[in-house]
Amino acid sequence: FGSSHSRSPRTSANLPIMNFNTNSYKWFVFLCLPGVVAREGVAAECEASAAMDEAIFLQKQAPVALSAQGSGNMDLAEASMWAEEVKEAMLFSWKNYRQKAWGHDEIMPISGVAKDWAGMSLSMLDALSTLHLMGLHDEAHEVAEWLEAQQLPTKVRHGEQSFFELTIRGLGGLMGAWSLSGEPVFRDTARRLGDAMLPAFSTPSGMPANAVDVGTGKHPTPSNSSSVVLAEAGTLQLEFGALSAATGDSKYIAAADRSENFVLAASGDTGLVPTHLNPQGVFSGALSMGAEGDSYYEYLLKRWLQTGKKQDGLKDKWRQAMKEMQARLLRKTRGGLAFLTKLNGGSDAHMMEHLTCFAGGMLMLGSRSLPPQEVDPSWEPLAAELTETCYQMYRRSATGLAPDFVQFDMEAPAGQDMKIPAGSANMLRPEVVESLFYMHYYTGDPKYRRMAYDIFSAFQKHSKTAHGYARVDDVREIPVRLADEQPTWWFAETLKYLYLTFSPRETLDLERWVLNTEAHPMKIGS
């Protein structure tokens, strides 16, 4: 039982025989394996059971052998059942949105009341790529028909809304759906949205205004002294690049490139830069891999991948940033927890945000994507350590749900070195399960699936409501207090990363796809 796994196995040749016990389901999974059917004379039983057919398919298709060193008695049938549970959670959330809030930006999961803030049906757009990857094509097609009829964005006042969120959720969701399905309505809606957003780039620096009204094109006029958030200026190229590739119109990526190039020029020879940048090219603020900085670094790597590894300047800047991140932000408690701190001036916060937990997955992606001679051998072990710390953010709370940030006691012994502040909410965020996905995708170690299922089980136990899944106000308290909020990233990211972690590796081939910061797949080469 068990076998070594290769870096990028593609066939079932390396697969071990499944671990099984006397449970009849697992016993028949074994009997129905190719080469066993004829010997045992159970072909009729196997042919009659759709469940067995699915299990055989999974056994044939799974490209990463289970590690004998992994934790627990994981098998493919169990992972398949977990994937189905996540799919059911998606359907539950989606059906409630469909019945109670169709066409609106969000559903409030306790009251079932619709909520709008952008007027762009953002739950729909953010859910589309997850629906496609889960095989829920009827649900996705219903959205396509609705978008065809509505012709979003409508030519009425929407109010000035976050340019960043419209990019990653709205434009990203549409381009992900177009990339997966090829349905023209997604591309055409994205083109109209992109056109409505382009006026926000008309600034002296080329960095977009922080908000735009997609009905009117109006946006705030930045002053010469106003600063732009690093992540907002540097989280554009995947979405606008995909739009240019889909439409053949370079104006979209040209606008995104101008903003990115201004940031890169201002950074000079530095990789790790503060979180704010003014129109004169002067940085200010904290050094952080969390809020306001995170996806700038992510897109240095991912835009390089999206272009078919052609823009080496982005890759080189990412490598430099990772080197400086390790030198300046990496800390380790006496109890053994590695984390990425936040530096504000000369002050070390000894804390890590949930948002920062994407970094483990990013390091893993980089370590398996860059030319071998350019890979720092410390990246992969650090990815594993950071992912373990982020999992402990869930493991060490009373509810099994992580707070939005934790603090660390550098001198405390193991088990006492992580502190959860009072009033720490769980926002249904995806960053930890994102890193678990990348870790499992590249290593095949079943422990990452078990970690992900622990997290999903806590969502099921504490966050599920009558109409969806809600924010938990304080992860230290049982019974929990819930807030009537279900962010659209629940559809786009959290459920998608959980599903992909439990699914066969080729469900999303990272040789062909790169995920934007909202987990929408973009074709590599666009």
N, C-alpha and C positions, 0 to 999 in steps of 0.2 A: 504494500500500500504506500502510495506517495512516490514522487519522482522529482528530479531537479527540473527547474523551469528555465527556458532560455529567454533572452532579451526580448525577442519579438517572434515567438512561435506562431505558426500559421496553420498547422494541421493537428489532427488528433493523435498523431503518431506518438507523441510524448506523454499522452494522458495515462494516469494510473487507473486501475480498476477502482470504481467508487468504493469508498468505505460504506458499509451497510451494517444494519443490525437486524433483529428479527422482525422489525416492523414490516408488514407485508408489502406495503407500497415500495419500500426501498429494495426488498427482496426481488420483486418483479421487475424493478428497474434493472437490476443486475441480470436477471434471466433474459431480458429483452435486448441486451447488448448484442451488436453484430458478432456472429461467430458462436454465440451461446444458444441462440434460438433453435437452430437445427439440432444441436447436440442434446438439448433438454426437451425438445418436442413441445414447445409452448407457443408456436407461431400463431395459432388461432387466438389464444388469450391476448397476446401482444397486439395483434391486428385489431381486436375488438376494443381495446382501451385507448381512448384519445389521450388520456393522461400519460400512458406509457409512451405513446408516440412522441409526445412533447419532451418527455425525459430523454428518450433516445436522441432526438434532435439536439437537445442541449449537450448531451455527451459527445455527439459527433462534432458539434460546432465549437465548443469551448476551446480557445486556442492557448490558454495558459494552464499548465499542469499545476495541480494543487501541491503546495509545498509540504513535505513531511515535517518541516519545522514550524508550520503554522499552528496557531492556537486552536484547539478543539477539533471535533469530528465533522468538519464541513464537507458537504457534498453538493453536487450541482443541482440535484432535485430540491434541496433546501433553499439554495440561492434562488432558484426559479420561483418557489413559493413566496419568498420575500419580495421578489420583483412584482408578483401579482398583487401582493398586499399594498405595495406602493401605488400600483396602477389603480387599485380600488380607491385609495385615498384621493388620487387625482380625479377619478370619476365622481366621487362624492363631492369634492370641492367644486368641480366644474358644473355638475348638475344643479347645485344650489345657486351658483352664479347665473346659470342659464335661466333658472326659474324666477329668481328674485332680483337680479341686477343686470339683465341682458342689455348690452350696449353702453353700460356705464363703466367708469374706470375701475371701481372696486365694489366688493360686497362687504358689508359689516357682518362678521360671522356669528355674532350673538343675536342681534336683532333681525338680521336678514334684510336690512335696509341698504339701498344702493347709495354709492358715494362717488362724487365726481370732483376732480381737481384739474385735469388737463383737457377734458372733453375729447379724449382720443380712444375711448374703450380699451384702456391699457391692459386690463386683465385678459381680454381677448388676444391682443397682440403679443403679450408676454407668454401666454399659454400655448401659442400655435406650434412652436417647434417641439414642445414636450408632447403635445397630442400626436404629432406626426411620428416621433420616435417610439411612442407607446403603441403605435398602430391604431390609434383612435381617429381614423380618417374621416368617418362620417361627421364627427364633431368638428374637425378642422374644416371640412368642406362647408358646413353650415356657416362658419365664420366667413369663409370666402364669399358665399352668396350674400351675406349681410353687408360685407364691405363693398361688394359690387353695387349694391343698392344705395348705400349711404354716401359713397364718394368722399371719404375723409381725406384730409381735414376739411370740415365745413367752413364756408366763407363767412363765418360770424365771429364775434369776439370770444376768444377762449380764455383770455387773461394771460398775463406773462408768466410762463411756467418754466421750470428748470430745463435749461438746454441739455444738460448732462443726462437727466432722466429721460427726456424725449429721445435722445440719441440711443442710449443703451437699451431702453425698453421698447420704445415705439419703432424707431428705424431698425434697431437690431432685431426685434421680433419679426418684423416684416421681411427683412432680408434673410433671416434664418428660415422662415417659412418658404420663401421663394427658392432658396438654395435646396431645400429638401424636397419640395413638391413640383417646382416649375410652373405653378399656377400664376398666370399673368397678373391677376388682381393684386397679388402681394407686391410684385415689382411696381405696378402702376401706382398703388397707394403709397409705397415707399418713395416713389419719384415725387408725388405731390407733397408729401411731408418734407422731403429734402429741400424742395424748392421753397417751401414756407419757412424753413429754418435758415436758408442761406443768408438772408439779410443780417442775421446776428453776427456774421463774420466781417461785416464792414466796419472794422475798427482799425486804427493805425498800426497796431501790432499784428493783426490777423487772428489773435486769440478771440474766440467768440464771446459775445455778451453772455452773462450767466443765465439769462432768461429770454424767452421769445414767445410771442403770441402767434400760434400757428394758423390762426384764422386771418390775421391782419398783417403779419410780418413785423409788427412793432416789437421793439426791444429797448432795454435801458441803454442809455449812452454812457459808456464808462468815462470817468474823468482821468486826467493824466496821472493822478495819484492812486487811483483805485487799483487794487490787486486782483488777480485771477487765481482761483484754486488750481493747483498743479494738475490734479486728476481731471479737472474739467477741460483744461487746455490740451491734455495729452491722451484723452480717451475718445478718439474720433475716427482714427484711420481705418479700423476694421469695418465699421458700419458705412462710412462714406466711400471707402474703397470698394466695398462690395456693391454699393449702389452704382458707382461709375462702371464697374465691370458688367453689371446686369443691363445697364442702359446704353453703354457705349459713349457716355458723356463724361468727360474728364473734369468738368467743373466741380463736381462734388469732392473728389479726392484732392483736387488742387487746393480747395479751401482748407481741408483738414491738414494737408501737408504744410501749408503756410503757417498754421498755428503750431504744429509740431516742430517745424524748423526754427521758429522763434524761441521755443523752449530749449531746444538743443543748442542753439547759438548762445543763449544766455547762460547755459550750464558750463560752457567752456570745457575745461579738462576734468570737471567733476562729474561723478556718476550719481551720487546720493545728494539730492538737493532739497531745500526747505519747501514747505507746502504752499507757498504763495509767491506770485511773480507779478510785478507791476509792468506797465507798458514801456518803461525805460530799461527793462531787462534786469531788474534788481530783485533778488529773492529775499523772502522773509518768512518767519514762522518756524514751526517745529520740523525736526527730522523724524519721519514716521513712515512705516510701511502700512499704516492703518488709514483712517479717514483722511481724505483730502490729498493723499499721496499715492495710495495703493495701485490703482489701475494704470497710472502713468508708467510704472515699471512693468506691469503685466503686458502693456501694449508694445513696449519696446521689443519684447520677445515675440509676441504673437503677430505683430504686423510683419516682422521679418519672416515668420513662418507663412503667413498668408500670401506674401509675394513670392513664394517658392524659394525662400532663403536667398533672395537676391539683394536686399538692402542691408549690406553687412554693417553699415554704420549704426543701425539700430541694434543689431546683435552685439556689436562691440560696446556700445553704451550700456546695454543691459549687463554684460559681463563686468564692466567697471562698477556699475551700481551694486551688483551682488558682492563684489570684493569689499567695497566700502561699507555696505550694510553689515557684513560679518565683522568688520573691524570696529564699527562705531555703535551698532545697535544690538548685537548679539550678547546675551547674558545667560548665565547658568547658575541656578541656586545650589547651595550646598546639598540640598536634597536631590539634585540631579535633573531639574526641569530646565530645559533650554527655552528661551523666549526672545522675542524682538521688542526691545523697549521703545519708548518715545522720549526723545530729547527736545526740550524746549529751552533754548538758551543754554545755560550750563547745567540745567536741572534734569536729572535722570528720574523719570516717573516710576521706574520699576513696575510697569504695568504693560499689559498687552490686550488689545481690543480683539473682539471676535472677528472684525473685519480683517485684521492682520493674518488670520489663520489661512487665508488663501496662499500664503507664501510657501508653505510646504509643497503644495501641488505645483506651484510655479517653478520651484527649484527642481522638482522631479521632471517636469516637462522639459526644462532646459537641459538637464543632465542627459536626457535620452534623445534630444533633438539636435544639439550642437555637434559639430565635427568632434570626434573623440579626442583629438589633440587639444581642443579648446575647452574641454570639460574639466572643471575643478573637481578633483575626487572627493572634496568635502561636501559638495552640494547634496548628493544623495543621502549620506548619513544625516546631514542636518535636516533635510526634508522629513526623514523619519522621526527625528527627535522633536521637531516643531509640531508635527502632526500628532505625536503622542501627547505633548503638552496640551494641545488644543482639545484632544479627546478627553483629557483629564478635567477640562473646564466643564464638561458634561458629567463626567463620572463622579466628581466631588461635590456636586450640588444635591440638595435634598430631593429635588424633583427629577434629577437626571437630565435637566436642561441647562445649557450654558448661559451665563450672564453676558451682557454686552461687552464687558471687560472684566479682567481680574487683576489683582495686585499680587506682588511676590515679596516674600520675606527671604532675603538672600541668605540668611544664616540659619534658617529653621531646618530641622531634619526632614527627611522624606515623608511625605504625607501631610506635612504641616506648612509647606512652603508656598501654597497658593491660597489667597484670601478672596472671598467673594463679598464685595461691599453690600451694604444695606440698600434695598430698593433696586436690586439688579434685575432688569427685565430680560426675558428671552423674546427676541423679535422675529422668530422663525427664520433666522438668517441661514445662508447656505455655505459659508466659507469653510467650515470644518468638514462637511460632507463632500465639498468640492475637493479638498486635499485627499480625503479618503478614496475618492474615485481615482484620482491620478496615481496614488500609491498602489491601489489594487490593480489598476490597468497595467502598470509597468512591472510590478513584482509578482502578481498572482497570489500573494500571501493572503490566505483566507481570514486572517485576523482583522484585516481592514473591513471586510464584509460584516464581521461580527460587531465591530465598533459602530459601523453605520446602522446596523439593525438595532443596537442599543439606543441610538439616538432617535431613530424612527419610532421605536416602542414608547419612548418618553413623550414624543409628540402625540402619539395615539392616546396615551393615558391622560395627559394633562391639558393638551391644547385643543382637542377636538370639541366642537360645539354643535349646535343644532344645524348650523348653516355653513360650516367650514372649519377653519383652524384659527385660533386667536392667540394674540400675544399674551404671555404670562408676565404679570407685573413684578413679581419678586420670586426668583427661582429658589429661594431658601425656604419658602413657606408652603406648607401643606395643611389644609386644602389650598389650592391655588386661587389667586385673584386674576381674572381675565379682563383684558381690554378689548373693546369691540373693533379690532383692526385685523385685517388679513392683507399684508402687502402683496403686490403682484409678483414679487420674486418667489413667493411660495410656489406658484405655478411654474415659473420660468426656470428656477435654479434648484431650490431645495428638493422638490420632488423629482426633478430630472436627474440630479446627481445621485440621489438614492437609487433610482431605477437603474441608471447606467452601472452603478457599482454592483448591483445584483444580477445584471444581465450579461450575456456572452459578450466578449470583448469586441467582436465585429459589429455590434449594435451601433457603435460610432467609432469608425476607424480614424485614429488621430494622425495617420499618414495622409488622410484625405480632407480632414476637417480641422478647423481651429475654432474654439469657442470664445465668443466675446465675453466681456465681464459680467453679462447677464445670462451667460450659458447658452447663447444662440449660436448654432453652428454656421460657420462661413467656409465656403470652399477654399481650400489651399490652391493658390495660383490665381486668385482674383485680386 
